[in-house]
């Protein structure tokens, strides 16, 4: 099972790939998204995205600043103001 994940900034598409899980720093607290997650929209605070690939025990991290996250039938899209 895999989740399609995209990270987008105003300048470019930073990441587009299938992953196992992503932990997003939402303004109301961190939340994890797996394949089949219920539809959701959330604002995102400055923080770190944790990207878990299949079989990996340690996440890859990407620092982001502000934005929105949307989960729908196609997967998770994070629209960040900045990503490092």
TITOR-340587 format. One record per atom (N, C-alpha, C, O): residue in one letter; x, y, z; atom name. Coordinates in steps of 0.05 Angstrom, whole numbers. Each point is the difference from the previous one (the first is absolute). Example, Ala and Ser with C-alpha at 12.3 -4.5 7.8 and 13.67 -1.06 7.14 Angstrom:
2
<atom aa="a" c1="264" c2="-114" c3="156" at="N"/>
<atom aa="a" c1="-18" c2="24" c3="0" at="CA"/>
<atom aa="a" c1="18" c2="24" c3="0" at="C"/>
<atom aa="a" c1="21" c2="0" c3="13" at="O"/>
<atom aa="s" c1="-28" c2="21" c3="-27" at="N"/>
<atom aa="s" c1="16" c2="24" c3="1" at="CA"/>
<atom aa="s" c1="-15" c2="22" c3="14" at="C"/>
<atom aa="s" c1="10" c2="22" c3="4" at="O"/>
END
This chain:
84
<atom aa="x" c1="17" c2="-24" c3="0" at="N"/>
<atom aa="x" c1="-17" c2="24" c3="0" at="CA"/>
<atom aa="x" c1="18" c2="25" c3="0" at="C"/>
<atom aa="x" c1="20" c2="1" c3="14" at="O"/>
<atom aa="x" c1="-28" c2="19" c3="-30" at="N"/>
<atom aa="x" c1="16" c2="24" c3="-1" at="CA"/>
<atom aa="x" c1="-18" c2="24" c3="-3" at="C"/>
<atom aa="x" c1="-22" c2="-1" c3="-11" at="O"/>
<atom aa="x" c1="32" c2="23" c3="20" at="N"/>
<atom aa="x" c1="-14" c2="26" c3="0" at="CA"/>
<atom aa="x" c1="15" c2="18" c3="-20" at="C"/>
<atom aa="x" c1="24" c2="2" c3="1" at="O"/>
<atom aa="x" c1="-39" c2="10" c3="-19" at="N"/>
<atom aa="x" c1="12" c2="19" c3="-19" at="CA"/>
<atom aa="x" c1="3" c2="27" c3="15" at="C"/>
<atom aa="x" c1="-19" c2="11" c3="10" at="O"/>
<atom aa="x" c1="44" c2="-1" c3="-9" at="N"/>
<atom aa="x" c1="7" c2="25" c3="15" at="CA"/>
<atom aa="x" c1="12" c2="20" c3="-19" at="C"/>
<atom aa="x" c1="18" c2="-6" c3="-16" at="O"/>
<atom aa="x" c1="-28" c2="31" c3="18" at="N"/>
<atom aa="x" c1="12" c2="22" c3="-15" at="CA"/>
<atom aa="x" c1="5" c2="23" c3="19" at="C"/>
<atom aa="x" c1="-17" c2="7" c3="16" at="O"/>
<atom aa="x" c1="40" c2="6" c3="-19" at="N"/>
<atom aa="x" c1="8" c2="24" c3="15" at="CA"/>
<atom aa="x" c1="5" c2="21" c3="-21" at="C"/>
<atom aa="x" c1="16" c2="-3" c3="-18" at="O"/>
<atom aa="x" c1="-31" c2="25" c3="20" at="N"/>
<atom aa="x" c1="1" c2="22" c3="-19" at="CA"/>
<atom aa="x" c1="5" c2="26" c3="14" at="C"/>
<atom aa="x" c1="-12" c2="6" c3="20" at="O"/>
<atom aa="x" c1="29" c2="11" c3="-32" at="N"/>
<atom aa="x" c1="4" c2="27" c3="9" at="CA"/>
<atom aa="x" c1="-9" c2="19" c3="-23" at="C"/>
<atom aa="x" c1="-4" c2="-10" c3="-22" at="O"/>
<atom aa="x" c1="2" c2="36" c3="27" at="N"/>
<atom aa="x" c1="-7" c2="18" c3="-22" at="CA"/>
<atom aa="x" c1="20" c2="-1" c3="-23" at="C"/>
<atom aa="x" c1="-7" c2="6" c3="-23" at="O"/>
<atom aa="x" c1="32" c2="-14" c3="29" at="N"/>
<atom aa="x" c1="21" c2="0" c3="-21" at="CA"/>
<atom aa="x" c1="0" c2="-26" c3="-16" at="C"/>
<atom aa="x" c1="7" c2="0" c3="-24" at="O"/>
<atom aa="x" c1="-13" c2="-23" c3="37" at="N"/>
<atom aa="x" c1="4" c2="-25" c3="-14" at="CA"/>
<atom aa="x" c1="-13" c2="-24" c3="14" at="C"/>
<atom aa="x" c1="-9" c2="2" c3="23" at="O"/>
<atom aa="x" c1="8" c2="-24" c3="-38" at="N"/>
<atom aa="x" c1="-8" c2="-26" c3="12" at="CA"/>
<atom aa="x" c1="25" c2="-11" c3="13" at="C"/>
<atom aa="x" c1="19" c2="-7" c3="-14" at="O"/>
<atom aa="x" c1="-19" c2="4" c3="40" at="N"/>
<atom aa="x" c1="23" c2="-9" c3="15" at="CA"/>
<atom aa="x" c1="2" c2="-30" c3="0" at="C"/>
<atom aa="x" c1="22" c2="-11" c3="-3" at="O"/>
<atom aa="x" c1="-45" c2="-3" c3="6" at="N"/>
<atom aa="x" c1="0" c2="-29" c3="3" at="CA"/>
<atom aa="x" c1="-26" c2="-11" c3="-11" at="C"/>
<atom aa="x" c1="-21" c2="12" c3="5" at="O"/>
<atom aa="x" c1="22" c2="-34" c3="-19" at="N"/>
<atom aa="x" c1="-24" c2="-14" c3="-9" at="CA"/>
<atom aa="x" c1="8" c2="-30" c3="-1" at="C"/>
<atom aa="x" c1="15" c2="-8" c3="-17" at="O"/>
<atom aa="x" c1="-25" c2="-7" c3="37" at="N"/>
<atom aa="x" c1="8" c2="-28" c3="1" at="CA"/>
<atom aa="x" c1="-20" c2="-16" c3="17" at="C"/>
<atom aa="x" c1="-17" c2="11" c3="14" at="O"/>
<atom aa="x" c1="19" c2="-38" c3="-16" at="N"/>
<atom aa="x" c1="-16" c2="-17" c3="16" at="CA"/>
<atom aa="x" c1="16" c2="-8" c3="25" at="C"/>
<atom aa="x" c1="23" c2="-8" c3="-2" at="O"/>
<atom aa="x" c1="-36" c2="11" c3="26" at="N"/>
<atom aa="x" c1="13" c2="-5" c3="25" at="CA"/>
<atom aa="x" c1="-18" c2="-17" c3="18" at="C"/>
<atom aa="x" c1="-23" c2="-5" c3="-8" at="O"/>
<atom aa="x" c1="33" c2="-3" c3="31" at="N"/>
<atom aa="x" c1="-16" c2="-15" c3="19" at="CA"/>
<atom aa="x" c1="-17" c2="18" c3="17" at="C"/>
<atom aa="x" c1="-24" c2="-4" c3="3" at="O"/>
<atom aa="x" c1="37" c2="25" c3="9" at="N"/>
<atom aa="x" c1="-15" c2="18" c3="18" at="CA"/>
<atom aa="x" c1="15" c2="27" c3="0" at="C"/>
<atom aa="x" c1="24" c2="2" c3="-3" at="O"/>
<atom aa="x" c1="-40" c2="20" c3="8" at="N"/>
<atom aa="x" c1="11" c2="26" c3="4" at="CA"/>
<atom aa="x" c1="-12" c2="12" c3="26" at="C"/>
<atom aa="x" c1="-24" c2="-2" c3="4" at="O"/>
<atom aa="x" c1="41" c2="13" c3="13" at="N"/>
<atom aa="x" c1="-9" c2="14" c3="24" at="CA"/>
<atom aa="x" c1="2" c2="30" c3="-6" at="C"/>
<atom aa="x" c1="22" c2="10" c3="-7" at="O"/>
<atom aa="x" c1="-44" c2="4" c3="9" at="N"/>
<atom aa="x" c1="-2" c2="29" c3="-7" at="CA"/>
<atom aa="x" c1="-3" c2="17" c3="25" at="C"/>
<atom aa="x" c1="-15" c2="-7" c3="18" at="O"/>
<atom aa="x" c1="30" c2="29" c3="-16" at="N"/>
<atom aa="x" c1="-3" c2="18" c3="23" at="CA"/>
<atom aa="x" c1="-24" c2="19" c3="-4" at="C"/>
<atom aa="x" c1="3" c2="23" c3="-8" at="O"/>
<atom aa="x" c1="-27" c2="-33" c3="15" at="N"/>
<atom aa="x" c1="-24" c2="16" c3="-2" at="CA"/>
<atom aa="x" c1="-1" c2="21" c3="22" at="C"/>
<atom aa="x" c1="13" c2="-2" c3="20" at="O"/>
<atom aa="x" c1="-29" c2="23" c3="-24" at="N"/>
<atom aa="x" c1="-2" c2="21" c3="20" at="CA"/>
<atom aa="x" c1="-13" c2="-9" c3="25" at="C"/>
<atom aa="x" c1="4" c2="11" c3="21" at="O"/>
<atom aa="x" c1="-20" c2="-32" c3="-23" at="N"/>
<atom aa="x" c1="-14" c2="-11" c3="24" at="CA"/>
<atom aa="x" c1="16" c2="-24" c3="11" at="C"/>
<atom aa="x" c1="-10" c2="-13" c3="19" at="O"/>
<atom aa="x" c1="33" c2="7" c3="-30" at="N"/>
<atom aa="x" c1="16" c2="-22" c3="9" at="CA"/>
<atom aa="x" c1="9" c2="-17" c3="-23" at="C"/>
<atom aa="x" c1="-12" c2="2" c3="-22" at="O"/>
<atom aa="x" c1="32" c2="-18" c3="26" at="N"/>
<atom aa="x" c1="11" c2="-17" c3="-21" at="CA"/>
<atom aa="x" c1="-21" c2="-22" c3="-6" at="C"/>
<atom aa="x" c1="-14" c2="-10" c3="17" at="O"/>
<atom aa="x" c1="13" c2="2" c3="-43" at="N"/>
<atom aa="x" c1="-18" c2="-22" c3="-8" at="CA"/>
<atom aa="x" c1="14" c2="-17" c3="-21" at="C"/>
<atom aa="x" c1="14" c2="10" c3="-18" at="O"/>
<atom aa="x" c1="-19" c2="-36" c3="20" at="N"/>
<atom aa="x" c1="12" c2="-19" c3="-19" at="CA"/>
<atom aa="x" c1="-21" c2="-8" c3="-21" at="C"/>
<atom aa="x" c1="-24" c2="-2" c3="6" at="O"/>
<atom aa="x" c1="34" c2="-1" c3="-30" at="N"/>
<atom aa="x" c1="-18" c2="-7" c3="-23" at="CA"/>
<atom aa="x" c1="10" c2="-26" c3="-13" at="C"/>
<atom aa="x" c1="23" c2="-2" c3="-8" at="O"/>
<atom aa="x" c1="-40" c2="-18" c3="7" at="N"/>
<atom aa="x" c1="5" c2="-25" c3="-14" at="CA"/>
<atom aa="x" c1="-19" c2="-3" c3="-23" at="C"/>
<atom aa="x" c1="-19" c2="16" c3="-2" at="O"/>
<atom aa="x" c1="23" c2="-35" c3="-16" at="N"/>
<atom aa="x" c1="-18" c2="-5" c3="-22" at="CA"/>
<atom aa="x" c1="-28" c2="-5" c3="12" at="C"/>
<atom aa="x" c1="-3" c2="-14" c3="20" at="O"/>
<atom aa="x" c1="-18" c2="24" c3="-33" at="N"/>
<atom aa="x" c1="-27" c2="-4" c3="9" at="CA"/>
<atom aa="x" c1="-9" c2="19" c3="21" at="C"/>
<atom aa="x" c1="-22" c2="-3" c3="11" at="O"/>
<atom aa="x" c1="38" c2="23" c3="-4" at="N"/>
<atom aa="x" c1="-8" c2="20" c3="21" at="CA"/>
<atom aa="x" c1="-25" c2="15" c3="-9" at="C"/>
<atom aa="x" c1="-4" c2="4" c3="-24" at="O"/>
<atom aa="x" c1="-13" c2="3" c3="43" at="N"/>
<atom aa="x" c1="-24" c2="15" c3="-6" at="CA"/>
<atom aa="x" c1="8" c2="27" c3="-12" at="C"/>
<atom aa="x" c1="21" c2="11" c3="7" at="O"/>
<atom aa="x" c1="-38" c2="0" c3="-25" at="N"/>
<atom aa="x" c1="6" c2="27" c3="-11" at="CA"/>
<atom aa="x" c1="3" c2="21" c3="23" at="C"/>
<atom aa="x" c1="-14" c2="-1" c3="20" at="O"/>
<atom aa="x" c1="33" c2="19" c3="-24" at="N"/>
<atom aa="x" c1="7" c2="19" c3="21" at="CA"/>
<atom aa="x" c1="13" c2="24" c3="-13" at="C"/>
<atom aa="x" c1="15" c2="-2" c3="-19" at="O"/>
<atom aa="x" c1="-20" c2="26" c3="31" at="N"/>
<atom aa="x" c1="15" c2="24" c3="-7" at="CA"/>
<atom aa="x" c1="10" c2="12" c3="26" at="C"/>
<atom aa="x" c1="-16" c2="1" c3="19" at="O"/>
<atom aa="x" c1="41" c2="8" c3="-18" at="N"/>
<atom aa="x" c1="10" c2="12" c3="24" at="CA"/>
<atom aa="x" c1="21" c2="22" c3="-7" at="C"/>
<atom aa="x" c1="13" c2="-2" c3="-20" at="O"/>
<atom aa="x" c1="-12" c2="22" c3="37" at="N"/>
<atom aa="x" c1="22" c2="19" c3="-3" at="CA"/>
<atom aa="x" c1="25" c2="-13" c3="13" at="C"/>
<atom aa="x" c1="-2" c2="-18" c3="17" at="O"/>
<atom aa="x" c1="25" c2="26" c3="-27" at="N"/>
<atom aa="x" c1="25" c2="-11" c3="9" at="CA"/>
<atom aa="x" c1="17" c2="21" c3="13" at="C"/>
<atom aa="x" c1="2" c2="23" c3="-10" at="O"/>
<atom aa="x" c1="10" c2="-30" c3="33" at="N"/>
<atom aa="x" c1="18" c2="19" c3="14" at="CA"/>
<atom aa="x" c1="29" c2="-5" c3="-9" at="C"/>
<atom aa="x" c1="6" c2="-21" c3="-13" at="O"/>
<atom aa="x" c1="11" c2="39" c3="20" at="N"/>
<atom aa="x" c1="29" c2="-4" c3="-6" at="CA"/>
<atom aa="x" c1="8" c2="-25" c3="16" at="C"/>
<atom aa="x" c1="-6" c2="-3" c3="23" at="O"/>
<atom aa="x" c1="21" c2="-15" c3="-36" at="N"/>
<atom aa="x" c1="8" c2="-24" c3="13" at="CA"/>
<atom aa="x" c1="13" c2="-19" c3="-20" at="C"/>
<atom aa="x" c1="10" c2="8" c3="-21" at="O"/>
<atom aa="x" c1="-10" c2="-34" c3="28" at="N"/>
<atom aa="x" c1="13" c2="-20" c3="-16" at="CA"/>
<atom aa="x" c1="-19" c2="-22" c3="-9" at="C"/>
<atom aa="x" c1="-15" c2="-11" c3="16" at="O"/>
<atom aa="x" c1="15" c2="6" c3="-42" at="N"/>
<atom aa="x" c1="-15" c2="-22" c3="-12" at="CA"/>
<atom aa="x" c1="18" c2="-25" c3="5" at="C"/>
<atom aa="x" c1="24" c2="1" c3="-4" at="O"/>
<atom aa="x" c1="-37" c2="-23" c3="13" at="N"/>
<atom aa="x" c1="14" c2="-25" c3="3" at="CA"/>
<atom aa="x" c1="-11" c2="-19" c3="-21" at="C"/>
<atom aa="x" c1="-24" c2="-6" c3="0" at="O"/>
<atom aa="x" c1="42" c2="-3" c3="-18" at="N"/>
<atom aa="x" c1="-9" c2="-17" c3="-22" at="CA"/>
<atom aa="x" c1="12" c2="-28" c3="4" at="C"/>
<atom aa="x" c1="24" c2="-4" c3="0" at="O"/>
<atom aa="x" c1="-43" c2="-15" c3="3" at="N"/>
<atom aa="x" c1="8" c2="-28" c3="4" at="CA"/>
<atom aa="x" c1="-4" c2="-16" c3="-26" at="C"/>
<atom aa="x" c1="-22" c2="-1" c3="-10" at="O"/>
<atom aa="x" c1="43" c2="-10" c3="0" at="N"/>
<atom aa="x" c1="-2" c2="-17" c3="-24" at="CA"/>
<atom aa="x" c1="-4" c2="-28" c3="9" at="C"/>
<atom aa="x" c1="7" c2="-8" c3="22" at="O"/>
<atom aa="x" c1="-17" c2="-9" c3="-40" at="N"/>
<atom aa="x" c1="-6" c2="-28" c3="6" at="CA"/>
<atom aa="x" c1="25" c2="-14" c3="11" at="C"/>
<atom aa="x" c1="21" c2="1" c3="-13" at="O"/>
<atom aa="x" c1="-23" c2="-14" c3="36" at="N"/>
<atom aa="x" c1="22" c2="-15" c3="11" at="CA"/>
<atom aa="x" c1="20" c2="17" c3="16" at="C"/>
<atom aa="x" c1="17" c2="-11" c3="14" at="O"/>
<atom aa="x" c1="-19" c2="37" c3="-15" at="N"/>
<atom aa="x" c1="18" c2="18" c3="15" at="CA"/>
<atom aa="x" c1="-9" c2="3" c3="28" at="C"/>
<atom aa="x" c1="-24" c2="4" c3="5" at="O"/>
<atom aa="x" c1="43" c2="-4" c3="14" at="N"/>
<atom aa="x" c1="-7" c2="4" c3="28" at="CA"/>
<atom aa="x" c1="5" c2="29" c3="9" at="C"/>
<atom aa="x" c1="-10" c2="9" c3="20" at="O"/>
<atom aa="x" c1="27" c2="5" c3="-36" at="N"/>
<atom aa="x" c1="6" c2="28" c3="6" at="CA"/>
<atom aa="x" c1="-11" c2="17" c3="-22" at="C"/>
<atom aa="x" c1="4" c2="-6" c3="-24" at="O"/>
<atom aa="x" c1="-18" c2="28" c3="31" at="N"/>
<atom aa="x" c1="-11" c2="17" c3="-20" at="CA"/>
<atom aa="x" c1="20" c2="19" c3="-13" at="C"/>
<atom aa="x" c1="20" c2="7" c3="12" at="O"/>
<atom aa="x" c1="-26" c2="0" c3="-37" at="N"/>
<atom aa="x" c1="14" c2="22" c3="-13" at="CA"/>
<atom aa="x" c1="-14" c2="25" c3="9" at="C"/>
<atom aa="x" c1="-25" c2="0" c3="3" at="O"/>
<atom aa="x" c1="39" c2="22" c3="3" at="N"/>
<atom aa="x" c1="-14" c2="24" c3="9" at="CA"/>
<atom aa="x" c1="5" c2="23" c3="-19" at="C"/>
<atom aa="x" c1="21" c2="3" c3="-12" at="O"/>
<atom aa="x" c1="-41" c2="14" c3="10" at="N"/>
<atom aa="x" c1="1" c2="24" c3="-16" at="CA"/>
<atom aa="x" c1="-12" c2="23" c3="16" at="C"/>
<atom aa="x" c1="-22" c2="-2" c3="9" at="O"/>
<atom aa="x" c1="37" c2="23" c3="-5" at="N"/>
<atom aa="x" c1="-9" c2="23" c3="15" at="CA"/>
<atom aa="x" c1="-18" c2="17" c3="-18" at="C"/>
<atom aa="x" c1="7" c2="7" c3="-22" at="O"/>
<atom aa="x" c1="-31" c2="0" c3="33" at="N"/>
<atom aa="x" c1="-19" c2="16" c3="-16" at="CA"/>
<atom aa="x" c1="-8" c2="24" c3="17" at="C"/>
<atom aa="x" c1="2" c2="0" c3="24" at="O"/>
<atom aa="x" c1="-12" c2="21" c3="-38" at="N"/>
<atom aa="x" c1="-11" c2="23" c3="13" at="CA"/>
<atom aa="x" c1="-28" c2="5" c3="-11" at="C"/>
<atom aa="x" c1="-4" c2="5" c3="-24" at="O"/>
<atom aa="x" c1="-16" c2="-5" c3="43" at="N"/>
<atom aa="x" c1="-28" c2="7" c3="-7" at="CA"/>
<atom aa="x" c1="-12" c2="-15" c3="-24" at="C"/>
<atom aa="x" c1="14" c2="-14" c3="-14" at="O"/>
<atom aa="x" c1="-39" c2="19" c3="10" at="N"/>
<atom aa="x" c1="-14" c2="-11" c3="-23" at="CA"/>
<atom aa="x" c1="-25" c2="-16" c3="8" at="C"/>
<atom aa="x" c1="-12" c2="4" c3="21" at="O"/>
<atom aa="x" c1="5" c2="-23" c3="-39" at="N"/>
<atom aa="x" c1="-23" c2="-17" c3="3" at="CA"/>
<atom aa="x" c1="6" c2="-28" c3="-7" at="C"/>
<atom aa="x" c1="19" c2="-6" c3="-16" at="O"/>
<atom aa="x" c1="-35" c2="-13" c3="27" at="N"/>
<atom aa="x" c1="2" c2="-28" c3="-8" at="CA"/>
<atom aa="x" c1="-27" c2="-10" c3="-7" at="C"/>
<atom aa="x" c1="-20" c2="7" c3="13" at="O"/>
<atom aa="x" c1="18" c2="-23" c3="-34" at="N"/>
<atom aa="x" c1="-25" c2="-11" c3="-9" at="CA"/>
<atom aa="x" c1="3" c2="-30" c3="-5" at="C"/>
<atom aa="x" c1="19" c2="-9" c3="-14" at="O"/>
<atom aa="x" c1="-37" c2="-6" c3="26" at="N"/>
<atom aa="x" c1="-1" c2="-29" c3="-4" at="CA"/>
<atom aa="x" c1="-25" c2="-6" c3="-16" at="C"/>
<atom aa="x" c1="-22" c2="9" c3="9" at="O"/>
<atom aa="x" c1="24" c2="-23" c3="-31" at="N"/>
<atom aa="x" c1="-23" c2="-8" c3="-16" at="CA"/>
<atom aa="x" c1="4" c2="-27" c3="-11" at="C"/>
<atom aa="x" c1="19" c2="-14" c3="8" at="O"/>
<atom aa="x" c1="-36" c2="5" c3="-25" at="N"/>
<atom aa="x" c1="2" c2="-28" c3="-11" at="CA"/>
<atom aa="x" c1="26" c2="-4" c3="-15" at="C"/>
<atom aa="x" c1="9" c2="-23" c3="-3" at="O"/>
<atom aa="x" c1="3" c2="44" c3="-8" at="N"/>
<atom aa="x" c1="26" c2="-3" c3="-15" at="CA"/>
<atom aa="x" c1="24" c2="-1" c3="18" at="C"/>
<atom aa="x" c1="21" c2="-8" c3="-8" at="O"/>
<atom aa="x" c1="-24" c2="17" c3="34" at="N"/>
<atom aa="x" c1="23" c2="0" c3="18" at="CA"/>
<atom aa="x" c1="2" c2="25" c3="16" at="C"/>
<atom aa="x" c1="-20" c2="13" c3="6" at="O"/>
<atom aa="x" c1="45" c2="-5" c3="2" at="N"/>
<atom aa="x" c1="6" c2="23" c3="16" at="CA"/>
<atom aa="x" c1="15" c2="21" c3="-16" at="C"/>
<atom aa="x" c1="20" c2="-7" c3="-12" at="O"/>
<atom aa="x" c1="-30" c2="31" c3="13" at="N"/>
<atom aa="x" c1="14" c2="23" c3="-12" at="CA"/>
<atom aa="x" c1="5" c2="20" c3="21" at="C"/>
<atom aa="x" c1="-18" c2="9" c3="14" at="O"/>
<atom aa="x" c1="44" c2="0" c3="-11" at="N"/>
<atom aa="x" c1="7" c2="21" c3="19" at="CA"/>
<atom aa="x" c1="8" c2="24" c3="-17" at="C"/>
<atom aa="x" c1="19" c2="-2" c3="-16" at="O"/>
<atom aa="x" c1="-33" c2="24" c3="20" at="N"/>
<atom aa="x" c1="7" c2="25" c3="-14" at="CA"/>
<atom aa="x" c1="14" c2="18" c3="21" at="C"/>
<atom aa="x" c1="-13" c2="11" c3="17" at="O"/>
<atom aa="x" c1="39" c2="-10" c3="-19" at="N"/>
<atom aa="x" c1="16" c2="15" c3="21" at="CA"/>
<atom aa="x" c1="10" c2="26" c3="-11" at="C"/>
<atom aa="x" c1="6" c2="2" c3="-24" at="O"/>
<atom aa="x" c1="-4" c2="18" c3="41" at="N"/>
<atom aa="x" c1="11" c2="26" c3="-8" at="CA"/>
<atom aa="x" c1="30" c2="-3" c3="-7" at="C"/>
<atom aa="x" c1="9" c2="12" c3="-19" at="O"/>
<atom aa="x" c1="5" c2="-29" c3="35" at="N"/>
<atom aa="x" c1="28" c2="-6" c3="-5" at="CA"/>
<atom aa="x" c1="6" c2="-29" c3="8" at="C"/>
<atom aa="x" c1="-13" c2="-11" c3="18" at="O"/>
<atom aa="x" c1="32" c2="-1" c3="-32" at="N"/>
<atom aa="x" c1="9" c2="-27" c3="7" at="CA"/>
<atom aa="x" c1="30" c2="-1" c3="-4" at="C"/>
<atom aa="x" c1="11" c2="10" c3="-20" at="O"/>
<atom aa="x" c1="4" c2="-21" c3="40" at="N"/>
<atom aa="x" c1="29" c2="-2" c3="-1" at="CA"/>
<atom aa="x" c1="9" c2="-28" c3="-1" at="C"/>
<atom aa="x" c1="24" c2="-6" c3="-1" at="O"/>
END
